[in-house]
């Protein structure tokens, strides 16, 4: 879902969504218009949770997978060299 926000880093997105959620919750608490803000709070909660999961788990997992793929390619090249001899 966050791929459409390519102008920002995932960590900046998570801070932005968390700040937006905090403002929405503050607005719900301080005004009489809290009912219309419920939809915004639900959407921002989803975006916030998704962005923090992405920053904490998905991005490090992709980096680890890239590292493992490089190691596998390196081992394959070494095996190919051994078979050629």
C-alpha positions in Angstrom: 0.0 0.0 0.0 2.9 2.4 0.7 4.4 2.1 -2.7 2.4 5.1 -3.9 4.3 7.4 -1.5 7.7 7.1 -3.3 8.8 10.6 -2.4 9.5 9.7 1.2 11.4 7.0 3.0 9.4 4.3 4.7 10.6 5.5 8.1 9.5 9.1 7.3 6.1 7.7 6.2 5.7 5.9 9.5 6.5 9.1 11.4 4.1 11.0 9.3 1.2 8.5 9.7 1.9 8.3 13.5 1.8 12.1 13.8 -1.4 12.2 11.7 -3.0 9.6 13.9 -2.0 11.5 17.1 -3.5 14.7 15.7 -6.7 12.9 14.7 -7.1 11.3 18.1 -6.3 14.7 19.8 -9.0 16.3 17.6 -11.5 13.6 18.5 -10.8 14.2 22.2 -10.9 18.0 22.1 -13.8 18.7 19.7 -17.4 17.8 19.4 -16.8 16.6 15.8 -15.2 13.3 16.9 -17.7 11.1 15.0 -16.7 12.3 11.5 -13.0 11.8 12.5 -13.5 8.1 13.3 -13.1 7.2 9.6 -9.9 9.1 9.4 -8.6 7.6 12.6 -9.3 4.1 11.3 -7.6 4.7 8.0 -4.6 6.3 9.7 -4.4 3.5 12.2 -4.1 1.0 9.3 -1.5 3.1 7.6 0.5 3.5 10.8 0.5 -0.2 11.7 1.4 -1.1 8.1 4.3 1.4 7.9 5.8 0.3 11.3 5.6 -3.4 10.3 7.3 -2.5 7.0 10.1 -0.6 8.7 10.6 -3.1 11.5 10.2 -6.4 9.6 9.7 -6.3 5.9 12.5 -4.0 4.8 15.1 -5.8 6.9 13.8 -9.1 5.5 14.2 -7.9 1.9 17.8 -6.8 2.7 18.6 -10.2 4.2 17.1 -11.9 1.1 19.2 -9.8 -1.2 22.3 -10.7 0.8 21.5 -14.4 0.7 20.8 -14.2 -3.1 24.2 -12.7 -3.6 25.8 -15.5 -1.6 23.9 -18.1 -3.6 25.0 -16.6 -6.9 28.6 -16.5 -5.7 28.5 -20.2 -4.7 27.0 -21.0 -8.1 29.7 -19.2 -9.9 32.3 -21.1 -7.8 30.6 -24.4 -8.6 30.5 -23.6 -12.3 34.2 -22.8 -12.3 34.9 -26.2 -10.5 32.9 -28.1 -13.1 34.7 -26.4 -16.0 38.0 -27.7 -14.7 
